[in-house]
Amino acid sequence: MITTQIDLSRQGKQQGYLQVPYSHNLGGWANVMIPMTVIARGSGPTVLALGGNHGDEYQGQVAIMKLAQRISEGDVQGRLILIPSLNFPAALAATRLSPIDGMNLNRAFPGDAHGSVTSQIAHYLTHELFPISDAVIDIHSGGRSMEFVPCSHMHVVSDRAQRQSMLDAMLAWNTDFCFLYTDIAGSGLLPVEAENQGKTVITTELGGGEAIPASVHRIAHDGLVNVLRHLGVLSGALQSRESLGLPPTVLTQALESKNYLLAPESGIFEVCVELGDMVAVDQPIGRIHFLERPDRQPIEILAPKPGYLICMRSPCKTQQGDCVAVIGEQVCVESVMAR
């Protein structure tokens, strides 16, 4: 059902839209228009770079828009497909979920060609864009709900050659932390669909909140450029943390549900340690306070394992069951590849 004026097989630079059929009260034959840029030259890998899977995560959207404006055909070897705001209705509304159908695009895969707008977008990626791509980059942040230490991250896939390719690409983002994660909130993720098709998948969590520091914008842009150079689709000198005068990245993992700390009651969350700090077992990570009962002692949230505070809840007001913190245990590259 989705159409585009862009010819994906053509050489050169093209800018246009993915047009998703959508009817609303004041538009019977309307389309959702998702901006897309394709730059192709000669032979080489095809890399799909995506921002705005969740609409309130703007780090990747800004980084990809800047690339779409600045990159010319001569900078590319192969094909680069850039979609800065994949969940375009949500990006316009500054929401995590689509305001059209209430769906989470990152839980909608493999999608439905005849479903809602979100389902159609997922289906188009699953059946049209993923099959022609060698690598998929899906840039996330914590949005308005979470604040992360800026990190590139990945799933630990079973295929070892694919895992090594993903690990190398993840490290090429040159973030201070890298993060191996698991899915505790459902199925249907975009990265998993691309991984199941055998693609090299690179994802991130670059900060969060509504105010994005200049340093995080730099990490988003510079890391994306470096990964594209690592993948061989973009010209320019490849950088490493060593060449930048930086220490090795801290590789962490949160592969068990206990690494993801949930609020036992609703209240006001007070974080007690800084993002990126090392914590010990049973160290207080935060507290839940009760506005209606200031006489009541707050509930302490304790670290179940030693590790780093990778992520914390951004809004202080917290509902029971919200994730308030994530603890990443430090691991080495060798152990990741030995599993």
N, C-alpha and C positions, 0 to 999 in steps of 0.2 A: 504493500500500500504506500510506502514511502518512495518519493521520487526525488531526483536531483538533476539540475542542468549540468553538473560537473561530469566530465568524461574521465573516469578513473584510469583509463588506459592511455590517456594523452600525455605527451611530454609538455613541460613548461609549468607555469604557475597559474592556477585557477582559483578564484574565490567565488563562492556561491552559498547555497543552502541545501540542507536536507528538509524536504517539505512533507510534514506529517498531517494527513487529513484529520480535521477537527471541526466539529460543529458546535456552536454555542448559541445563546439566545439571540444575539444580534449578528450572527454570521453562519448561514446555512452551508456555504461552500468554502469555509475558511481552512487555512493551514497554519500549523506551528512551524515557524521558519528557524531552523537551527543553523547558524553560520558554520561553514566548513571551508578550509583552504587545503588544496592539494598542490604539492610541488614535486615534479618528477624530472629526472635527467638520467639518461643512460640506464645501465643495468646496476643492480644492487639491491639491498634489502628494502622491504616496505615496513615502515614503522608508523603505528597509529598512536598519536598522543592525545589524551583526553583530559579535560578539566570539567568541573561543574557536574560531576556525577550526582553530587548533592549540591543544591543550588546556593546554599549559604557558605560554601567553601571557595573563596575567591583567589587564593594564592595561585593555584594552577590556571585559573581562568585568565588572570593578568599575564602570567608567564607565557602562556600559549598565544594570547593575543599579540604580545610583543614580538614573538617569533614570526607569526603570520605576517606582521607588518614589515619586518626587517629582512627576512630571508629571501634571497632571490634564487632563481633556477641554478645559477652557477655555484651556489653553496652546497648543493645536494648531489649525492651519488646514490641513485635508487629512487625511492618514492617516500615522501613524508606527508601523512594525512593528519591535519590539525583540526580538532574540534574543541574550541575553548570552553563552551557552555553546553555540555551534552544534554543536561536536563534543563533546557532553556526556559520553560515556564517557571521552574523553581528558582532559577538564577534571577529572573526578573522580579520575583516576589521575595527574594532573600530568605527562602525556606529550604529546609532539608528535603521535604517531600514535595511532589508536584501538586500545585494548587488546583490543577484540572481534575485529577482523578484520585488524589490523596495517596498515591503509591510511592514507595521507595524504589528508585531505579536500581539501586544496588541490591535489591532483593527480587528483581523482576525477570531474571534470566532463566531459561533461554528466550522468554517472551512469546508473543502471540501476534501474528501478522494482522489479525482481524480484531485485536483487542483494543484496549484504551490506548491513549497517546503513549504512556510510559511503556506498556507492553509492546507497542509497535517499535519504539526506539530500541528496546532490548532485542527484539527479533531481528531488526535490520543489522545490528552489530553482529549478532550470532551467525547470521546466514550470509551477510554480504561483506562486512569489513574485517571480521576476524579471519575468515578463510584466506583472504589475500594478504594478510599481515604476517610478518616474521616476528615482530615484537609489538607488545601493547603496553603503553605507559598510562596509568590511571592515577592522576594526582589528587590526593585528598588532604584535608586538614581536619581539625576537630570541629569546624564550623562554630556555631554558637553554643554547642553543648559541652565541648571538651577542649582542653588545652594540652597539646603534646609538646614534648621536647622535639624540635624539628628532626625528623628521621625518615630515611627511606626504609621500606620494609617489604616482606614477601612471605608467602606460604612455603612450607617445606614440602615440595611435591615429591612424589615417589620416583619418577624418572630421574636418574642421576645426572644424565647429560643436560636435561632441561634445568634441573636444580642448580648445577654449576653455572650454566649460562645466566640464570636469574640472580644467583649470588654475586657473580662478577659485575653484572649491570647494577644491582642494588648498591654495591660498594662504590661504583663509579659516580654516584650522586655526591660523594665526599661529605656527607653529613657527619656530625660528631657522634651520633648514635645511629645504629641500624637495629631493626626490630623484626624478629620472626614472630608471627601471630597466628592465632587460630580463630575460628568463627564461633562465637557464643550466642549470636543473635539471629539465627535463621540461615536459610539457604538461598540460592538464587543470585549469588554475587557475580558481578562483572568479571573480576579477576579469575574466579574459579572457572567460569565458562571459557575464558581465553586459555587458561592453563589446561583444561580438558582437551582443547584443540591442539595442544602441544606448543603453544607460543611461549616465548620469553616474556614474562610479565613483570613489570616494575611498578610498584606502588609507593605512596608516601603518606605520611601524616606530618604536615608542615605547620606546626603551631595550632592556632585556633582562635576563637573569639571573633568579635566584629572589628577590632582594631588590629591591623597587621603591621608590625614593625618593619622598617626598611630592611633590617638584617634578614628577616624571613623572606621578603620579596627577592632579595639577592640570592638566598639559598635556593628558592624555587627556580629562578631564571638560570643561575649558573649551573646548578645541578642538572637541570633538564638539558641544557646545551652540552654539558660534558657527557651525559648518558647517550645522547644522540651521536656524539663523536665516537664514543666507545662502540656503539652499534654499527658504525661505519656508514651512516646515512648523511652525516653533516661534516663538512670540512672544518679544519682547525686543529690546533695542538691539544692533545688529550692531557688533562691534568690529574694528578693523584694527590692524596693528602700529604705525601712526602714532598712532592714538588712544590706544594703550597706552604711548606714549613709547618705542617700540622701533625700532631701525634696520630697514631692509628685510631680508626673508629672503634667505638665501644659496641660490640655486637651483643645484643640481648634477645631473650625469647620470653614469650608468655604463651605457653602451649597448653596450660591447664586452666580450668574454670576458676580455680582458687586465685589465680593471678589477677583476676578482674574483680575488684572489690565493689560490692553493691550496698547501697544504703539500706540498713535494716528497718528504718523508720523514716517518715517524712520530716523535714525540718530545714535548718540552715547549716550548710556544710562549711566547716572551717578547715582549711588545709594546714598542716603543721610542719611540713618540710618543703623545700624548694624542688621544683622540677629538675630532674637530672641528678638529684642527691642519691647517694647510696644509703640504704636503710637496712636495719637488722630485723631478724624474726621478732615479732611481737612489739616492734617499735610503733608508737602511735603515728599514723599517717594523717589522720584528721579526726574531727569531731562533728557530731550532729547535735545542734542546739534546737531548742523548742520555744518558739516565740510565745505560744500560749501558756507555757509553764516555765517562766524564768527561774522559778525555785527548783526546778528539776535539773539534776546533773546531766551534762551532755553524754552521749554515747561515744566511746572512742572506737575508731576504725584502726585495727592493728594489721601490720604487715604479716602475711602468712608465710613469707619466705624472705631470705635476704636477696637484695637486688637494687635496682634503680627505680625511682619514681619516674616512669615514662609518660604518664598521662594523669591529669586530674580533671574533675568536673569544673566547668567554667562558671555557670550560674550558681550563686550560693544557695538559692532556694532549690530544694531537692525533694523529689518524690521517692517514696519507698520503692526499692528495686532499681533505681538509677545507678549506673556505674559512676562511682566517685573517684576511683583511682585504678591504675594498672601498674603492677610491679613486674619489671623485666629482669630476668636472671641472666647474668653474664655468661656467655659461652664463647668458644673459639671456633674459627672457621673450620678447622679440621674435624671437630665434633659434628658440625652441621653436615658435612659431606660424608661422614662415616656412618650415618644412620641408615 
